[in-house]
Amino acid sequence: MIKLITLFVELCIIYQTLGDITEGSASAYHDTNEVVHEDETYYTPQLDYKHPQWCHTLKLSNGEVSCSSPRGGRYQSSLGTRCLLSCDRGYKRLGRSSVQCTPNRRWSGTAVCRKVRCHVLPLIDHGMYSCTRGFVVDSRCDYTCYEGYQIEGDRYRMCQEEGKWSGTEPTCADHDPPKLKCPLSRVKVAEPGKLTVVVSWERPVAKDTADRTLQVLRNGPESGSDFPEGIHVIRYKAYDQARNTATCKFTVNVEVRRCPKLKPPMHGYLICSSDGNNYGAICEYHCDPGFERTGFATRVCQLNRSWSDEAAQCVLMAIKTDVRSAGALLDQFYEKRKLLVVSTPDNANQNYRLQNIMLQVI
Ligand SMILES: *[C@@H]1O[C@H](CO)[C@@H](O)[C@H](O)[C@H]1NC(C)=O
């Protein structure tokens, strides 16, 4: 009686342990103290002394039963036969490892083989895995990373016999720097009449194998701004999400074209716009009182660094010789000055010096 209670308790424990197990189960339980095979209803073997069978033949799905009978190899279900229960690879035994055919014509216990499963592998960022046989023993899951990412760690994991994955979860890392292309370097001439020029360019777009959108930072003046004379370096830097960087640079060389500085005319002066001799600057010729201009009033500094037209000259205004007055005397003075100017003055010339002295006397 005590034995029967023990069996009953044992079965209760197994039943609870099995709970929701369906796969690989060798037996189904109809009530708490009776074990019945699925494909053969429980029966009490007939006693046959030629082929004595005391307990029913043990079967274990996805496992092996190896029995030894006190009566010899052929009597596998006779009273006192002891059987070892083991499960196939990939299955785990729940229940007894060894049972015996008891006098009440039942086995002293039972076991089922449950398929061993590894846990569902989590998804990884920027990559995926594919398994040969899902999450069961001996399944191999190979990891691959998406384009632009490299695998770090174990390339595959195996579901091991005890239901644990080999190795550790790999990661997909982005080591590829983005690609960034700057506009071409350029030389710009300052706008006419200015010392600066507005320079525009297309903002470079960074490309990366891993990321679709990238942060691009600029260092230097922005496109469309006014650039003064000189060399300006504009740098761009792109970051991807893994903080890989790419840089590029280009230069904007602003050239202020200049014409040779104009000399003011003799007996006159110049009034120039802008910086005086930069491209587009306009110079106006003015003459001192008593002199008048011959030639063009203005000259423009051209792109090819030459002034338009010819230099103007300031010449003495025409003299009225019939006027007998103080003014006439003054006119005489100018007349003489004019003569001196025309005859290319030279201080080494005795005659010029003499005339000059005479003029100063007047
Ligand atoms: C400069 O350009 C102007 C107008 O384009 C032209 O008339 C002149 O001959 C050029 N001068 C030189 C030195 O090339």
The ligand as an SDF file (V2000), in Angstrom:
LIG
                    3D

 14 14  0  0  0  0  0  0  0  0999 V2000
   41.6560   95.4170  -72.6090 C   0  0  0  0  0  0  0  0  0  0  0  0
   40.2890   95.2780  -72.9360 O   0  0  0  0  0  0  0  0  0  0  0  0
   39.7290   96.3040  -73.6990 C   0  0  0  0  0  0  0  0  0  0  0  0
   38.2320   96.1010  -73.8550 C   0  0  0  0  0  0  0  0  0  0  0  0
   37.8820   94.8090  -73.6170 O   0  0  0  0  0  0  0  0  0  0  0  0
   40.4440   96.3740  -75.0610 C   0  0  0  0  0  0  0  0  0  0  0  0
   39.9080   97.4280  -75.8330 O   0  0  0  0  0  0  0  0  0  0  0  0
   41.9260   96.5690  -74.8160 C   0  0  0  0  0  0  0  0  0  0  0  0
   42.6250   96.5500  -76.0240 O   0  0  0  0  0  0  0  0  0  0  0  0
   42.5050   95.5360  -73.8750 C   0  0  0  0  0  0  0  0  0  0  0  0
   43.8860   95.8770  -73.5430 N   0  0  0  0  0  0  0  0  0  0  0  0
   44.8540   95.0260  -73.4410 C   0  0  0  0  0  0  0  0  0  0  0  0
   46.1900   95.5720  -73.0470 C   0  0  0  0  0  0  0  0  0  0  0  0
   44.7030   93.8610  -73.6880 O   0  0  0  0  0  0  0  0  0  0  0  0
  1  2  1  0
  1 10  1  0
  2  3  1  0
  3  4  1  0
  3  6  1  0
  4  5  1  0
  6  7  1  0
  6  8  1  0
  8  9  1  0
  8 10  1  0
 10 11  1  0
 11 12  1  0
 12 13  1  0
 12 14  2  0
M  END
$$$$
